[in-house]
Amino acid sequence: MVIQTIKVGKKYAVYLPKKVVENLQIKEGDSLVLQTRENGILLKPVKKIEIVKPWSKIKPEEVERVGEEITRKLLE
């Protein structure tokens, strides 16, 4: 676990410490789920789901939408 103080930048931007990014293997453009708590904020990376069969009839956008919905339910 990493505990570090960070600052809020312009337009409320928050930059993740390099050590955290490396440990969680977060890449630029990845999605994070933000959840507010009584006394703070929780950020969790959204796991990417790979479509194994290229002939699948499910669109990647639908897979991402369902994945985000599942993640939200898991955080409740």
C-alpha positions in Angstrom: 0.0 0.0 0.0 1.3 3.5 -0.9 0.2 6.5 1.2 1.3 9.8 -0.3 0.0 13.4 -0.2 -0.7 14.8 -3.7 -2.0 18.3 -4.7 -5.0 19.2 -6.8 -4.0 21.1 -9.9 -5.7 23.4 -12.4 -9.2 22.4 -13.2 -9.1 20.1 -10.2 -6.6 17.7 -12.0 -5.1 15.0 -9.8 -1.9 13.3 -10.9 -1.2 9.8 -9.7 2.2 9.0 -8.2 4.5 7.1 -10.6 4.8 4.2 -8.1 1.0 3.8 -7.9 0.7 3.9 -11.7 3.4 1.3 -12.1 2.1 -1.0 -9.4 -1.4 -1.0 -10.8 -0.2 -1.0 -14.4 -2.3 2.0 -15.3 -1.7 3.4 -18.8 -2.6 6.8 -20.2 -6.2 6.7 -21.5 -7.3 3.9 -19.0 -10.5 4.4 -17.2 -10.9 4.7 -13.4 -14.0 4.4 -11.3 -14.4 7.3 -8.9 -16.5 6.7 -5.8 -17.1 9.3 -3.1 -17.1 8.1 0.4 -18.2 9.9 3.6 -14.6 11.0 4.3 -12.9 10.7 1.0 -12.6 9.5 -2.6 -11.9 6.0 -3.8 -10.3 5.4 -7.3 -10.2 1.9 -8.8 -8.9 1.0 -12.3 -11.5 -0.5 -14.7 -10.2 -3.9 -15.8 -10.1 -4.4 -19.6 -11.9 -7.3 -21.1 -10.3 -8.8 -24.2 -12.6 -10.3 -26.8 -11.1 -13.6 -27.7 -13.2 -14.4 -30.8 -12.8 -11.7 -33.5 -16.1 -12.9 -35.1 -18.0 -12.2 -31.9 -21.3 -10.3 -32.5 -20.8 -8.2 -29.4 -19.4 -4.7 -30.0 -16.4 -3.6 -27.9 -18.5 -0.6 -26.7 -21.1 -3.0 -25.3 -18.5 -5.0 -23.5 -17.1 -1.9 -21.9 -20.5 -0.6 -20.9 -21.4 -4.0 -19.2 -17.9 -4.1 -17.6 -18.4 -0.6 -16.1 -21.9 -1.6 -14.9 -20.5 -4.7 -13.2 -17.7 -2.6 -11.6 -20.3 -0.1 -10.2 -22.3 -2.9 -8.7 -19.2 -4.5 -7.1 -18.4 -1.1 -5.4 -21.9 -0.7 -3.9 
